[in-house]
Amino acid sequence: MAVAQEVKLFNRWPFDEVEIRFNALRLLFAISVIRILVFAFDFGCSAVVVMLNC
């Protein structure tokens, strides 16, 4: 029984590693999307300020 549990844990390791990598990729993607949104928001705000000044 204990051996079977150990084998199950051993078989799960590669899957966990892939899952961790996938989560890291998702996190990086989310950060890049947030950066793009913040950049677009800053650009939009500066454009509005320029329009108001004109």
C-alpha positions in Angstrom: 0.0 0.0 0.0 2.8 2.4 1.0 4.7 1.5 -2.1 1.7 2.2 -4.3 1.3 5.6 -2.8 5.0 6.3 -3.3 4.8 5.2 -7.0 1.7 7.5 -7.4 3.6 10.4 -6.0 6.6 9.6 -8.2 4.3 9.5 -11.3 2.7 12.8 -10.3 6.0 14.7 -10.2 6.4 15.5 -14.0 2.8 16.6 -14.1 3.3 18.9 -11.2 6.4 20.4 -12.8 4.4 21.0 -16.1 1.6 22.6 -14.0 4.0 24.9 -12.2 5.5 26.0 -15.6 2.1 26.5 -17.0 1.1 28.7 -14.0 4.3 30.7 -14.3 3.6 31.3 -18.0 0.0 32.4 -17.2 1.4 34.7 -14.6 3.9 36.2 -17.0 1.1 36.6 -19.6 -1.2 38.3 -17.1 1.7 40.7 -16.1 2.4 41.6 -19.7 -1.4 42.2 -20.4 -1.6 44.5 -17.3 1.5 46.4 -18.4 -0.1 46.9 -21.9 -3.4 48.1 -20.3 -1.5 50.5 -17.9 0.5 51.8 -20.9 -2.6 52.3 -23.0 -4.4 54.0 -20.0 -1.4 56.4 -19.4 -1.3 57.2 -23.2 -5.0 57.8 -23.3 -4.9 60.1 -20.2 -2.0 62.1 -21.6 -3.9 62.4 -25.0 -7.0 63.6 -23.1 -4.9 66.1 -21.1 -3.4 67.4 -24.4 -6.9 67.7 -25.9 -8.2 69.6 -22.9 -5.2 72.0 -23.0 -5.8 72.7 -26.6 
